């Protein structure tokens, strides 16, 4: 008997440290840790203790005898990893004990961005005696893409927020939500009140296709669409043309598959989720019945993970399709991922089924239309053109970071230039004193939620190293002065208590409707809810 990690794995790796036989791989520090689709349990080594189950923040680990039928493949998927990566060393990693140097017993750190990277950094730092953390977010709510990016039909993935909640409640963590750094307070002012600033603001812009017609009405980024259906305040009033029969998604990563799945799902499924009400209503009236997901290269190079493409094949009332001539060369490739695509090429849709068609080897050539999208043209690998009629094109080709005022920026990678999270100035090669980064703005828009844990830990270690080396100067002001300064400029500041009021309001409203949460989607509504307990 063994335990099995399923496709809901967030790569947080909390399970690794509690495993007495170290049968979970890859581990933080292993060469493939940051690129692995998920973590895996070696069935030949597992002793069936179940310690990993208790620590998994997203409930992704199940005993093999309890695996539901639709997850049976994960027993083989876990075992297959160890065919080419056998366990050769099983000593548990040394525990990490972080502490401040005796000669510098106090440390104050401002963290900009309360998504996974920021929350992991806050969790690590606030657990150290003598550390004070100020956590900033532009929105009145924390957790970043956990709230605004994770698909509403993936509720277990959202459970990671419970891992962050205790850190936010610690007395040495001060929350400054609904505060925009750069507008309400500058990075320079944060450094006047802290030893260090960690920028964890994510990647808030979209990569472009660079084709004609990209800016036509009906051509939208996946970020816009995802934020809209998840209730991000910046996109609550957006409208999308869902009247057409066909939607075309350019890109085939997990975000593209999220969009395809949401467009294909029935309104009854979405109505019981935490999806924003305006999106539930719009999607219930959608005319979209055919979703085409396109990738530039073949299926062996597709950016989606095994778990996400498998989920498409299991949707009720939806047929996952592919074209035989585009996937023929992967039919002999072993593995569940290839098997799913091969089966899709053999399937025929049933009566009344919506369809998701995976297309490969299609390079976007142009998005066509006069005032709005009417079609999109692709160039096939053989040089011929193919045009698909559609009124909705979703561009899911990735995210990019934005410049941060006053900080250096690498335009090529859309990240802050850094060494182990310590930001430096490219022209001089000198470190920017007291400034650090974590998450997507540090490494680019890649990895999953749990990838940010080791990423943030590396940055925290850099902060502590610089403190001990005397490279961080004492700030002239403290947190009390900062609170006065920020509240004078942003009277609608939301603190940790305010967020608890918002959370309580949303959870209560959702419970009354049989849903996990009913989101407030406008800043004024969120601020009013935050004040309701004061």
Buried (B, 14 or more C-beta within 10 A) or exposed (E): EBBBBBBBBBBBBBBBBBBEBBBBBBBBEEEEBBEBBBBBBBBEBBEEEEBBBEBBBBEBBBEBEEBEEEBEBBBEBBBBBBEEBEBEEEEEEEEEEBEBEEEBEEBBBBBBBBBBBBBBBBBBBBBBEEBBBBBBBBBBBBBBBBBBBBBBBBBBBBBBBEBBBEBBBBEBBBBBBBBBBEEBBEBEBBBBBBBBBBBBBBBBBBBEBEBEBBEBEBBBBBBBBBBBBBBBBBBBEBEBBBEBEBBBBBBBBBBBBBBBBBBBBBEEBBBBBBBBBBBBEBBEEBEBBBBBBBBBBBBBEBBBBBBBBBBBBEBEEBBBBBBEEBBEEBEEBEBBBBBBBBEBBEBEBEEEBBBBBBBBBBBBBBBBBEEEBBBBBBBBEEEEEEEBEBBBBBBBBBBBBEEBEEBBBBEEEBBBBBEEBBBBEEEEEEBBBBBBBBBBBBBBBBBBBBBBBBBBBBBBBBBBEBBBEEBBEEBEBEBEEBBEBBBEEBEBBBBBEBBBBBBEBBBEBBEEEEBBBBBBBEBEBBBBBBEEEE
